[in-house]
Amino acid sequence: MNKVKNIITRYPFLKLLGNRYVLVLTVFIIWMLFFDNYSYLEHRVLNKEIEEIEDNIKYYKTEIKKDSASIKHLKNNDRVEKYAREKYYMKRENEDIYIIEFEDDKKTEKEAEAEKNK
């Protein structure tokens, strides 16, 4: 018992920790921070998920704007024909198509495919 009193006299803040209200409050705070269903750690995880979802929302909104602009652009029949010819190499009857590819274009396509595969 004398050792405990000597330690308390040496370090007066330990006397405060001996108070039952302080002990209960400390246990309560530790419980709420780490063990409760609504703990601080759980809130951090949920906040990260919310941020990721908000980023996805922004991304998809920009993609929707791009797609709606391209749809509006393709309302014209001449534009649809041009798009089909460029993207899908479609042709009219009695027409020949010659595809000219440059080496620089091939390299950039290969690099883009390599990045997608990573």
C-alpha angles and dihedrals in degrees: 000000000000091000091056091049091049091051092047092050090049094048110032095185088069088066088062091053089056091065110105093221091055091048093050091046091049092050090047093051093047090048093050094046099047116009108036123095089243095045125152091252091054090050091053091054092048092048090053090052090050091052091050091049092049090051089051090051091053092047094049092046090056090047090051090052091050093047094047090050091051091047090051088048091052095052088093114082092220090056092049090053092048091048092049092049094049100041104031100025092235119169142190123251115281091018129119124209123208116195115207116195125184124213092241090058091051092051094051091048091051091049091050091051091048091053091049091052093053 
